[in-house]
Amino acid sequence: MLEELKEEAIIEKVGGRFKLSTLIQKRLVQLKQGSRPLVDMQADNMMELVLQEIMQDKITLDTESQVHTAEGETVVTDVPNINPLEL
């Protein structure tokens, strides 16, 4: 299912485990708030969709922890700063 998370390639692609975790979290929030998926696939859950977006270089995390598309656009700019510990 989520075998990509066990491989070092996805970790190195993003720049580390913590950056990968941040990118996944922020992208999941964006998708739940209505952002359109950037890959064309049928996924059982949003996590698989986000992992495919990362593996296909559709999204990246910048130095200010903002999610950007491959074209350099910020996907969603009005995502609230959510503390996952408060959910």
SVG drawing of the C-alpha trace seen along z (x, -y; Angstrom):
<svg xmlns="http://www.w3.org/2000/svg" viewBox="-13 -33 31 35">
<polyline fill="none" stroke="black" stroke-width="0.4" points="0.0,0.0 2.3,-2.8 5.5,-1.0 7.0,-4.2 7.5,-5.5 9.8,-2.6 12.2,-3.5 15.0,-6.0 14.3,-7.4 11.3,-9.4 13.1,-10.6 16.0,-11.8 13.8,-13.3 12.2,-15.6 15.3,-16.2 14.7,-14.2 12.1,-12.4 10.9,-15.6 10.5,-17.5 8.6,-14.5 6.3,-14.4 5.7,-18.2 5.0,-18.0 2.6,-15.1 0.7,-16.8 0.4,-20.2 -0.7,-18.6 -3.3,-16.4 -4.8,-19.6 -4.8,-21.3 -6.6,-18.3 -9.2,-18.2 -9.8,-21.9 -10.6,-21.4 -7.3,-21.6 -7.4,-19.4 -5.1,-16.4 -2.1,-16.9 -1.9,-13.2 -4.5,-11.3 -5.1,-8.1 -7.8,-6.3 -6.5,-6.1 -8.1,-4.4 -7.0,-7.2 -5.5,-10.6 -2.2,-9.5 -1.5,-7.4 -2.4,-10.3 0.0,-12.6 2.8,-10.0 2.3,-9.8 2.4,-13.6 5.8,-13.5 7.2,-10.6 6.2,-12.3 7.8,-15.6 4.4,-17.4 4.9,-19.0 7.8,-20.2 8.4,-22.0 10.2,-25.3 12.4,-26.7 9.4,-28.4 7.5,-25.1 5.0,-26.1 3.9,-23.5 4.6,-24.3 3.8,-22.6 6.4,-21.6 5.6,-24.9 6.5,-26.8 3.0,-27.8 1.8,-27.7 -1.0,-25.2 -3.1,-26.8 -2.1,-30.0 -4.9,-30.3 -4.2,-27.0 -4.5,-27.7 -1.5,-26.9 -2.8,-23.8 -1.1,-22.3 -1.7,-18.5 -1.6,-18.1 -4.7,-20.2 -6.8,-18.1"/>
</svg>
